[in-house]
Amino acid sequence: MNWSYLGACLLLVGSAGAGMCVCQERKQRLYQLSLFAGVFEQIAVEMGYSRISLPEIFLELSEKMDGGPDGKLGETLGRIGRRMEDGRGQGVEKLWQEEIGAYLEDVRIPKPQREKILIFPRAVWYPDGQRQQAAVLAFSEEMEQAVQDARRRRREEDRVTMALGVAAGCLLAILLL
Amino acid sequence: MQQIAEKIGRLFPEELRPKWERAIRLGGRLQEIRLRAGQPAMLYLEDGEWFLEKTGDLTREIGRADRPGREELSAILKNICRYSFYAYEEEMGRGYVTAAGGFRIGLAGEVVTGPDGAIRNIRYVSSLNIRIAREVKGAALGVLPWLYRGQRLYNTLIVSPPGCGKTTLLRDLIRLVSDGSPLAAGQTVGVVDERSEIAGCFQGVPAKDVGMRTDVLDGCPKAQGMMMLLRSMAPRVIAVDELGSLEDIHALEQVIGCGCSVLATLHASSYEEALQKPFLESLLREKAFGRFLILPGKGGRFGVGRVIDEEGAVLGENL
């Protein structure tokens, strides 16, 4: 009888833990979205004010992010910058697809934002600095909007997930007992 | 040669390199590459004009010439600008961009003007003129003995039509004056490189050897640049390319008045034509230039045709 209670408790804890994992994953997704929003904003600022070229911006961002929690994305941007400068003449679209595409494989970002991130190099063609800055800022704003929406939904979704997790645990525990 | 070929190669994006490989390997023999949307791709070598075939071979037959489209020009320009047109906005507004390696790429297409009528940019680029900057070290050695009075450099004006080596000669003179030579110790030289042709600066650093005592103001209007250098860098010699306005001459007069020597170039087909330039009148009247270096026109060998003093006397020929 005691073992059954213990099993029921473990079931409850396990299902609550599973719910928490789902919530954690949602949090990570949110973090990645805001990370990209920040990166696009930084890129836009450098384009508008310091007017340094794209590979230099990538290298500078990589240096800033080095060692921090965003290190992996920083490394990826650094690799794109270095490959753009290695003299082989590889275009930013190809490099971005390869490097950021591989990065996105390992992180969870909703499909519409993932696709938006991947087409970023297509937005870099304006000869006018202000227009260029505005075009990149639009990427940042879109990511930021997705973050806001997800944040608004998150509280409710987290509550539902946890409730469902605990309820499922309870149901299984009752069945077990 | 290998090094310059490598630098030329970097101008082209990966996907176009196989086609351009043979042309790239010509290295320093290439003087100019002219690309116009829908027109034959032209290359200028010492022996004249050639066309590029689709296979990458060079031909004189126009019928076999490759005709790159606007997309190809755009791909080359994107690569040259490192996919960052916005970073070249000012340069493009002046009608050119400077690539890594110090090559100047002239642009033509639809010009965008601002509300004040000033040129802001060029969109729909339809022509590229890639000028392969030559660096002929020692080119000025032959004329150097004519240019010094003791340790002091004469104010010198290099005169020739376009494309005959004025800038190449000026660059080597700057290097020799800056580094020093058996004739004189090295002197501080200030260069106002309005079109990035003398030092071929890329991100502010000279790609060409302009000497160890040389300070370069890159992309700066000549008249303002000369005054800036006078105030900030205390040069003994100031060098500028292609005098062309009264404003330049007024600045030059101040430079000379401050005791600096001047090295300058001028577009003119002959010494006689140079004397007729109205904006030069005051300087010529004051005999401000102690030496004129007259370069032979196109087709002649690279070198100085005549060295002329302030009185018009020929001091040396075919140097």
Interface residues (C-beta under 8 A of the other chain):
Chain A: M47 R51 I52 S53 L54 P55 M84 E85 G87 R88 G89 Q90 G91 V92 P121 V124 W125 Y126 P127 D128 G129 R131 Q132 Q133
Chain B: E6 G9 R10 F12 P13 E14 E15 L16 R17 A75 K78 N79 C81 R82 Y83 S84 F85 Y86 A87 Y88 E89 M92 V112 R120 N121 I122 R123
